[in-house]
Amino acid sequence: MSAAPGALAAYRPALRPRVLLSDPLLDGAATVHLIKDAGTGNSFKVGPKEHFLIARMDGERSLAEIGEAYAGEYGRRLGDAHWQRLLALLGAKGLLAGAPEPKPAPTSAPPEPAPTSAPPEKRTLLRGSLPLVADADATTARLHRVFGFLLAPAVMVPLLALVLAMEAVVVARSGELLLAVRGLMTHPVLLTGTAVLLWVSTALHELAHGVVARHHGGRVAEIGLRWRLPAVIMYCTVDDYLYLGTRRHRIATAAAGAVMNLVFLLPFCALWLFAPLDDATHEAFAALLLLGSVQAFTMLVPLPPLDGYKIACQLAGATGLAASAGGYLRLALRRSPEAAAYPRRARIAYPLYAVAMVLVLAAAVAAAVAGVHHLLTA
């Protein structure tokens, strides 16, 4: 049987420009690719073989040429019935150029949301969200034009070196900083000022995600405020995070917020170390350094929905890493034959993630216990 006999063989299908394809991702025992229509928000999963075919639908290659490539890769030729089913599916979803427009994804249950996005919710006095700008992507583009130079290696490398030096000081003088945090609790005005600065750092954290995503060709869908009273925070939704060009770009986007939190602390660290401050202000800056550092590193803990989890997913090349790792470990501990059916990459990535989580949580508990002990004995 030919790859695509008859008139169908000459057809040159083309995906719409707004169709996004992800890298291969582990999903439990399977390997999948995510496909998203950026125009409607609809997305779904396909296997490697389907992705092989869909990714080659560029309007230049005919089905016969795609079929030959498929036969060379998988040792099997596809007949008309298979092509018709695949093209019908893509056409129904509006992914092919010339196909009818599909309906947008239901707002109540968006499929495969990007890691930095949140589903729409009913707004109430106690909880909800409110967009702050009409065109978040244009706003992020303007921010990138102004601050994008900070992402150049000639600027970023010295900044990261300063951050590392600052954190070395924080660790070396952690006892002094802990006492400053305790002292801050007795100064309501300075405590309020510190809380405001930490809130500003959180807002910059969110904008940093958007600016770095924009730097790597991403799109920001929304910038706004989200409240879970009494907490009110800013958010920035990167619409196509999973579809950014490379894994390095996705990791940089996920890490950008924590890096921004630490860079924000640099001038306060300089003032604390070198400026002639009164005792109360000196103590407040010391507390800000410790609290801001804890805030940044907490975001790097590899637990969902934190940024560290998104980084861990990218390092593992997986989607739903926590659930997949849990499922695999349950099978492995029971010595189930199903565990052996997982691909080798999954059998390595899932246990490594579990070990990393145990080590991170153990380190966090040890640091908390040490901090409490220091405060009680100081």
C-alpha positions as CSV (number, residue, x, y, z in Angstrom):
1,M,0.0,0.0,0.0
2,S,1.4,3.4,-0.9
3,A,1.8,6.1,1.7
4,A,-1.2,8.0,0.5
5,P,-2.6,6.8,-2.8
6,G,-4.5,8.7,-5.3
7,A,-5.4,12.4,-5.1
8,L,-4.8,12.4,-1.4
9,A,-1.1,11.8,-1.8
10,A,-0.6,15.2,-3.4
11,Y,-2.4,17.1,-0.7
12,R,-0.1,19.5,1.2
13,P,-1.7,20.2,4.6
14,A,-0.7,23.2,6.6
15,L,-1.3,24.0,10.2
16,R,-2.6,27.4,11.1
17,P,0.2,29.8,12.3
18,R,-1.3,30.0,15.8
19,V,-0.9,26.2,16.4
20,L,1.8,25.4,19.0
21,L,3.5,22.1,19.5
22,S,5.4,21.1,22.6
23,D,8.5,19.0,23.0
24,P,8.1,15.4,24.0
25,L,6.9,15.1,27.7
26,L,6.7,12.2,30.0
27,D,3.1,11.6,31.2
28,G,3.0,8.7,33.5
29,A,4.3,5.8,31.5
30,A,3.6,7.5,28.2
31,T,5.4,10.1,26.1
32,V,3.1,12.8,24.8
33,H,3.2,16.1,22.9
34,L,0.9,18.9,23.7
35,I,-0.8,20.8,20.9
36,K,-2.5,24.1,21.5
37,D,-4.5,26.5,19.4
38,A,-3.3,29.8,20.7
39,G,-6.3,31.5,19.2
40,T,-9.0,29.6,21.1
41,G,-7.0,28.2,24.0
42,N,-8.0,24.6,23.0
43,S,-5.2,22.1,23.7
44,F,-4.9,18.3,23.7
45,K,-2.3,15.5,23.9
46,V,-1.0,13.3,21.1
47,G,1.5,10.5,21.0
48,P,4.9,10.7,19.3
49,K,3.7,9.1,16.0
50,E,0.9,11.5,15.6
51,H,3.2,14.4,16.5
52,F,5.7,13.2,13.8
53,L,3.0,13.6,11.2
54,I,1.4,16.8,12.5
55,A,4.7,18.6,12.9
56,R,5.5,18.1,9.2
57,M,2.3,19.6,8.0
58,D,3.8,22.9,6.8
59,G,2.1,23.4,3.5
60,E,5.3,22.5,1.7
61,R,5.3,18.7,2.1
62,S,2.7,16.4,0.5
63,L,1.1,13.6,2.4
64,A,3.1,11.2,0.2
65,E,6.4,12.9,1.4
66,I,5.3,12.9,5.0
67,G,4.2,9.2,4.7
68,E,7.6,8.3,3.2
69,A,9.3,10.0,6.2
70,Y,7.0,8.2,8.6
71,A,7.7,4.8,6.9
72,G,11.4,5.5,7.2
73,E,11.1,6.3,10.9
74,Y,8.5,3.7,12.1
75,G,8.7,1.0,9.4
76,R,5.0,1.3,8.5
77,R,3.1,2.9,5.7
78,L,-0.2,4.7,6.2
79,G,-3.2,4.2,4.0
80,D,-5.9,6.7,3.0
81,A,-8.2,5.7,5.9
82,H,-5.6,6.7,8.5
83,W,-4.9,10.0,6.7
84,Q,-8.6,10.8,6.5
85,R,-9.1,10.2,10.2
86,L,-6.1,12.4,11.1
87,L,-7.1,15.2,8.8
88,A,-10.7,15.0,9.9
89,L,-9.6,15.3,13.6
90,L,-7.3,18.3,12.9
91,G,-10.0,20.0,10.7
92,A,-12.7,19.5,13.4
93,K,-10.4,21.2,15.9
94,G,-9.7,24.1,13.4
95,L,-6.0,23.4,13.4
96,L,-5.6,23.1,9.6
97,A,-5.5,26.2,7.4
98,G,-8.8,26.5,5.6
99,A,-10.7,24.5,8.3
100,P,-13.7,26.1,10.0
101,E,-13.0,28.0,13.2
102,P,-13.6,25.9,16.3
103,K,-15.4,27.1,19.4
104,P,-13.2,28.5,22.2
105,A,-12.4,26.2,25.1
106,P,-15.0,26.3,27.9
107,T,-13.9,28.8,30.6
108,S,-15.0,26.4,33.4
109,A,-12.5,23.7,32.5
110,P,-9.6,24.8,30.3
111,P,-7.7,21.8,28.9
112,E,-4.0,21.6,29.7
113,P,-3.5,25.1,31.1
114,A,0.1,26.5,31.0
115,P,1.9,26.2,34.3
116,T,1.7,29.9,35.0
117,S,-2.0,30.2,34.2
118,A,-5.1,29.9,36.4
119,P,-8.6,29.0,35.3
120,P,-11.2,31.8,35.4
121,E,-13.2,31.9,38.6
122,K,-16.2,33.6,40.0
123,R,-15.2,36.9,41.6
124,T,-16.4,37.5,45.1
125,L,-15.5,39.7,48.0
126,L,-13.4,37.0,49.6
127,R,-11.7,35.6,46.4
128,G,-11.3,36.5,42.8
129,S,-9.1,38.1,40.2
130,L,-9.1,41.4,38.3
131,P,-7.1,42.1,35.1
132,L,-5.2,45.4,35.4
133,V,-4.4,46.1,31.8
134,A,-6.4,45.8,28.6
135,D,-3.5,44.3,26.6
136,A,-1.1,42.4,28.8
137,D,1.1,41.3,25.9
138,A,1.6,44.9,24.7
139,T,2.3,46.0,28.3
140,T,4.9,43.3,28.7
141,A,6.5,44.3,25.3
142,R,6.9,47.8,26.6
143,L,8.5,46.6,29.8
144,H,10.8,44.4,27.8
145,R,11.9,47.4,25.6
146,V,12.8,49.3,28.8
147,F,14.3,46.5,30.9
148,G,15.3,43.8,28.4
149,F,18.9,45.0,28.5
150,L,19.1,43.4,32.0
151,L,18.8,40.0,30.4
152,A,22.0,40.4,28.3
153,P,24.8,38.2,29.7
154,A,27.1,41.2,30.2
155,V,24.5,42.5,32.7
156,M,23.0,39.3,34.1
157,V,26.2,37.6,35.0
158,P,27.5,40.4,37.3
159,L,24.0,40.6,38.8
160,L,23.9,36.9,39.6
161,A,27.4,37.1,41.1
162,L,26.2,39.9,43.4
163,V,23.2,37.9,44.3
164,L,25.4,34.9,45.2
165,A,27.7,37.2,47.3
166,M,24.6,38.6,49.1
167,E,23.2,35.2,49.9
168,A,26.6,34.2,51.3
169,V,26.4,37.1,53.6
170,V,22.8,36.2,54.6
171,V,23.9,32.6,55.4
172,A,27.0,33.8,57.3
173,R,25.0,36.3,59.4
174,S,21.8,34.4,59.6
175,G,21.7,34.5,63.4
176,E,21.9,38.3,63.4
177,L,19.2,38.4,60.7
178,L,16.9,36.1,62.7
179,L,17.1,38.4,65.7
180,A,16.3,41.3,63.4
181,V,13.2,39.6,62.3
182,R,12.1,39.0,65.9
183,G,12.9,42.7,66.7
184,L,10.9,43.8,63.7
185,M,7.7,42.4,65.2
186,T,7.8,45.0,67.9
187,H,7.9,48.0,65.5
188,P,4.5,48.1,63.7
189,V,5.6,51.0,61.3
190,L,8.8,49.3,60.2
191,L,6.9,45.9,60.0
192,T,4.3,47.5,57.7
193,G,7.0,49.1,55.5
194,T,8.8,45.7,55.2
195,A,5.6,44.0,54.3
196,V,4.9,46.6,51.6
197,L,8.4,46.1,50.2
198,L,7.9,42.3,50.1
199,W,4.6,42.8,48.3
200,V,6.4,45.0,45.7
201,S,9.0,42.3,45.3
202,T,6.1,39.8,44.7
203,A,4.7,42.0,42.0
204,L,8.1,42.4,40.3
205,H,8.4,38.6,40.6
206,E,5.3,38.2,38.4
207,L,6.3,40.8,35.9
208,A,9.7,39.2,35.6
209,H,8.1,36.0,34.4
210,G,6.3,37.9,31.7
211,V,9.3,39.9,30.5
212,V,11.6,36.9,30.3
213,A,8.9,34.9,28.5
214,R,8.5,37.8,26.0
215,H,12.3,37.8,25.6
216,H,12.1,34.2,24.5
217,G,9.2,34.7,22.1
218,G,6.3,34.0,24.5
219,R,3.0,35.7,24.9
220,V,1.5,37.2,28.1
221,A,-2.2,36.7,28.3
222,E,-3.1,38.6,31.4
223,I,-1.7,40.8,34.2
224,G,-3.8,41.5,37.2
225,L,-4.6,41.2,40.9
226,R,-5.7,38.0,42.6
227,W,-7.1,38.0,46.1
228,R,-7.7,35.3,48.7
229,L,-8.5,37.6,51.6
230,P,-6.6,38.8,53.5
231,A,-3.9,38.1,50.9
232,V,-3.8,40.2,47.7
233,I,-1.1,39.4,45.1
234,M,-0.3,40.3,41.5
235,Y,-0.3,37.6,38.8
236,C,1.1,37.4,35.3
237,T,-0.2,34.6,33.0
238,V,2.3,33.4,30.4
239,D,-0.1,31.8,27.9
240,D,2.3,29.6,26.0
241,Y,4.9,28.7,28.6
242,L,5.1,25.0,27.6
243,Y,5.6,26.0,24.0
244,L,8.6,28.3,24.3
245,G,11.4,27.5,21.9
246,T,13.8,25.5,24.2
247,R,13.9,23.9,27.6
248,R,16.5,26.5,28.6
249,H,14.0,29.3,27.8
250,R,11.3,27.6,29.8
251,I,13.5,27.1,32.8
252,A,14.8,30.7,32.6
253,T,11.1,32.0,32.5
254,A,10.2,29.9,35.5
255,A,13.3,31.0,37.5
256,A,12.9,34.7,36.6
257,G,10.6,35.5,39.4
258,A,12.9,34.2,42.2
259,V,15.9,35.8,40.6
260,M,13.9,39.1,40.5
261,N,13.1,38.8,44.2
262,L,16.9,38.4,45.0
263,V,18.0,41.2,42.7
264,F,15.4,43.5,44.4
265,L,17.2,42.9,47.7
266,L,20.6,44.0,46.4
267,P,20.3,47.8,47.1
268,F,18.9,47.1,50.6
269,C,21.8,44.7,51.3
270,A,24.2,47.5,50.2
271,L,22.5,50.0,52.5
272,W,22.5,47.5,55.4
273,L,26.2,46.8,55.0
274,F,27.6,50.2,54.2
275,A,25.2,53.1,54.9
276,P,25.2,54.9,58.2
277,L,21.6,53.9,59.3
278,D,19.9,54.3,62.6
279,D,19.5,51.1,64.6
280,A,15.8,50.6,63.8
281,T,16.2,51.0,60.0
282,H,19.4,48.9,60.1
283,E,17.4,46.1,61.8
284,A,14.5,46.5,59.4
285,F,16.8,46.1,56.4
286,A,18.4,43.0,58.0
287,A,14.9,41.5,58.5
288,L,14.0,42.3,54.9
289,L,17.1,40.5,53.6
290,L,16.2,37.4,55.5
291,L,12.5,37.4,54.7
292,G,13.1,38.3,51.1
293,S,15.6,35.5,50.6
294,V,13.3,33.0,52.2
295,Q,10.5,34.3,49.9
296,A,12.7,33.8,46.8
297,F,14.0,30.3,47.7
298,T,10.5,29.1,48.8
299,M,9.4,29.7,45.2
300,L,12.1,27.4,44.1
301,V,10.8,24.4,46.1
302,P,9.8,21.7,43.6
303,L,6.2,21.4,44.8
304,P,3.2,22.3,42.6
305,P,2.3,25.1,41.9
306,L,5.6,26.8,42.7
307,D,8.1,27.9,40.2
308,G,10.6,25.2,41.4
309,Y,8.1,22.6,40.3
310,K,7.9,24.0,36.8
311,I,11.7,23.9,36.7
312,A,11.7,20.3,37.9
313,C,9.1,19.4,35.3
314,Q,11.4,20.9,32.6
315,L,14.5,19.1,33.9
316,A,12.6,15.8,33.9
317,G,10.9,16.6,30.6
318,A,7.6,15.7,32.1
319,T,4.1,17.0,32.6
320,G,2.3,16.3,35.9
321,L,5.6,15.2,37.4
322,A,4.4,14.9,41.0
323,A,1.4,12.7,40.2
324,S,3.4,10.6,37.7
325,A,6.2,10.1,40.2
326,G,3.8,9.1,42.9
327,G,2.1,6.6,40.6
328,Y,5.4,5.1,39.5
329,L,6.8,4.8,43.0
330,R,3.6,3.1,44.3
331,L,4.0,0.5,41.5
332,A,7.8,0.1,42.1
333,L,7.4,-0.4,45.8
334,R,4.8,-3.1,45.2
335,R,7.2,-4.6,42.7
336,S,4.4,-4.5,40.1
337,P,5.4,-5.6,36.6
338,E,3.7,-2.4,35.4
339,A,6.6,-0.4,36.8
340,A,9.0,-2.2,34.4
341,A,6.9,-1.0,31.5
342,Y,7.8,2.6,32.2
343,P,10.4,4.0,29.8
344,R,14.0,4.2,31.1
345,R,13.9,8.0,31.3
346,A,10.8,7.8,33.5
347,R,12.4,5.2,35.8
348,I,15.2,7.6,36.4
349,A,13.4,10.9,36.5
350,Y,10.6,9.9,38.9
351,P,12.7,8.5,41.7
352,L,15.2,11.4,41.3
353,Y,12.3,13.8,41.8
354,A,11.1,12.0,44.9
355,V,14.6,12.0,46.4
356,A,15.1,15.7,45.6
357,M,11.8,16.5,47.3
358,V,12.8,14.6,50.4
359,L,16.2,16.3,50.6
360,V,14.6,19.8,50.0
361,L,12.0,19.3,52.6
362,A,14.5,17.9,55.1
363,A,16.7,20.9,54.6
364,A,13.8,23.2,55.1
365,V,12.8,21.5,58.3
366,A,16.4,21.5,59.6
367,A,16.8,25.2,58.8
368,A,13.5,26.0,60.6
369,V,14.5,24.0,63.6
370,A,17.9,25.7,63.7
371,G,16.3,29.1,63.4
372,V,13.8,28.4,66.3
373,H,16.6,27.1,68.5
374,H,18.7,30.2,67.8
375,L,15.9,32.5,68.7
376,L,15.1,30.6,71.9
377,T,18.7,30.5,73.1
378,A,19.8,34.0,72.0
